[in-house]
Amino acid sequence: MNTLTHNLPSTAPASEASSFATKLQQWLAPSRAIGFLLPAGVLLLWQTAASLEWIDPVFLPAPIKVVEAFFKMLTEQKLLWDFAVSLSLVAQGFLYGAFAAVVLGVGAGLSKRFEQFLSPTFDTIRHIPGIAWFPLIVLWLGLGAPAKILVIAKTVFFPVFLNTLQGIRSVDKSYIELAEVMTLTRWQLVRKIILPAATPTIMVSLRYAAGLAWALVVVAEGLSGLEGLGFLIFRAQGLLLTDQLLVCMVIIGLVGFGIDRTMYLLQRRVLRWKQGFEG
């Protein structure tokens, strides 16, 4: 017993080092590097086009000029503040819209009568684009953050609502029959069978809606407001500041990628019990 206790501390660091080495090898694997080939090719083509002046620099500045514009906006302007404003709007709109969609989607999925009550109204409203609502919402709430949050929440709501409803209605009937055999209560049926079976569909819709919300904030801020990445893009367009326009586009793309990967990792964690074809 003393020998085993004495050896435990010495084996733990070795095990942690082995685990770290394994994770490092996975991140450095050639299969992961393949995803950087296309961006590298685009960047090389961009630099070549700028160096050989295939396109007027006013319309396509060199990558180094865009980098310089980024640091100028970071140090001399309020780029971080505009980014924080956009991120805050997206986070609030996504949370409000997704929460309401999941709650109502679960309710409609569990009750046919509740679905029939909501269906005519929701099916009409969801065909009206969020931007079409924007002028009316501005009349109600003004040009501040609440109007943009409401537009984003509306845009997020319907994809999540419909997928939540579909996920619940797509639960295998054999699972329901098994629950009846096991004499599960209504709550046990929902908690142990219906919600776990519908979770994959719900998580996919949340991932899609998060990216949709981030894309929409640019349009909402561009139509009204004096701050945010959307405002910076439309201002840069009006002043022909193409380098600043590209800075905002790159930031939007990278942040959108980050949001999508975060939702993907969350999806993997929530659905770690579910294994499928990985290609």
SULJO-V296305 format. One record per backbone hydrogen bond with DSSP energy under -0.5 kcal/mol. NH is the residue of the N-H (numbers start at 1). CO is the residue of the C=O. If there is no record, write none. Layout:
# SULJO-V296305
nh = (NH | NH)
co = (CO | CO)
This chain:
# SULJO-V296305
nh = (5 | 6 | 7 | 8 | 9 | 11 | 11 | 12 | 13 | 14 | 15 | 16 | 17 | 18 | 19 | 20 | 21 | 22 | 23 | 24 | 25 | 26 | 27 | 28 | 29 | 32 | 33 | 34 | 35 | 36 | 37 | 38 | 39 | 40 | 41 | 42 | 43 | 44 | 45 | 46 | 47 | 48 | 49 | 50 | 51 | 52 | 53 | 54 | 55 | 59 | 60 | 65 | 66 | 67 | 68 | 69 | 70 | 71 | 72 | 73 | 74 | 75 | 76 | 77 | 79 | 82 | 83 | 84 | 85 | 86 | 87 | 88 | 89 | 90 | 91 | 92 | 93 | 94 | 95 | 96 | 97 | 98 | 99 | 100 | 101 | 102 | 103 | 104 | 105 | 106 | 107 | 108 | 109 | 110 | 111 | 115 | 116 | 117 | 118 | 119 | 120 | 122 | 123 | 124 | 125 | 126 | 127 | 128 | 129 | 132 | 133 | 133 | 134 | 135 | 137 | 138 | 139 | 140 | 141 | 142 | 147 | 148 | 149 | 150 | 151 | 152 | 153 | 154 | 155 | 156 | 157 | 158 | 159 | 160 | 161 | 162 | 163 | 164 | 165 | 166 | 167 | 168 | 169 | 170 | 171 | 175 | 176 | 177 | 178 | 179 | 180 | 181 | 182 | 183 | 184 | 189 | 190 | 191 | 192 | 193 | 194 | 195 | 197 | 198 | 199 | 200 | 202 | 203 | 204 | 205 | 206 | 207 | 208 | 209 | 210 | 211 | 212 | 213 | 214 | 215 | 216 | 217 | 218 | 218 | 219 | 220 | 221 | 222 | 223 | 224 | 229 | 232 | 233 | 234 | 235 | 236 | 237 | 238 | 239 | 240 | 241 | 242 | 245 | 246 | 247 | 248 | 249 | 250 | 251 | 252 | 253 | 254 | 255 | 256 | 257 | 258 | 259 | 260 | 261 | 262 | 263 | 264 | 265 | 266 | 267 | 268 | 269 | 270 | 271 | 272 | 274 | 275)
co = (1 | 2 | 3 | 4 | 5 | 7 | 8 | 8 | 9 | 10 | 11 | 12 | 13 | 14 | 15 | 16 | 17 | 18 | 19 | 20 | 21 | 22 | 23 | 24 | 26 | 29 | 29 | 30 | 32 | 33 | 34 | 34 | 35 | 36 | 37 | 38 | 39 | 40 | 41 | 42 | 43 | 44 | 45 | 46 | 47 | 48 | 50 | 49 | 49 | 56 | 56 | 62 | 62 | 63 | 64 | 65 | 66 | 67 | 68 | 69 | 70 | 71 | 72 | 72 | 73 | 78 | 79 | 80 | 81 | 82 | 83 | 84 | 85 | 86 | 87 | 88 | 89 | 90 | 91 | 92 | 93 | 94 | 95 | 96 | 97 | 98 | 99 | 100 | 101 | 102 | 103 | 104 | 105 | 106 | 107 | 111 | 112 | 113 | 114 | 115 | 116 | 118 | 119 | 120 | 121 | 122 | 124 | 125 | 127 | 129 | 129 | 130 | 130 | 131 | 133 | 134 | 135 | 136 | 137 | 138 | 144 | 144 | 145 | 146 | 147 | 148 | 149 | 150 | 151 | 152 | 153 | 154 | 155 | 156 | 157 | 158 | 159 | 160 | 161 | 162 | 163 | 164 | 165 | 166 | 168 | 172 | 172 | 173 | 174 | 175 | 176 | 177 | 178 | 180 | 179 | 185 | 186 | 187 | 188 | 189 | 189 | 190 | 193 | 194 | 195 | 196 | 198 | 199 | 200 | 201 | 202 | 203 | 204 | 205 | 206 | 207 | 208 | 209 | 210 | 211 | 212 | 213 | 214 | 215 | 215 | 216 | 217 | 218 | 219 | 220 | 82 | 228 | 229 | 230 | 231 | 232 | 233 | 234 | 235 | 237 | 236 | 240 | 241 | 242 | 243 | 244 | 245 | 246 | 247 | 248 | 249 | 250 | 251 | 252 | 253 | 254 | 255 | 256 | 257 | 258 | 259 | 260 | 261 | 262 | 263 | 264 | 265 | 266 | 267 | 269 | 271 | 273)
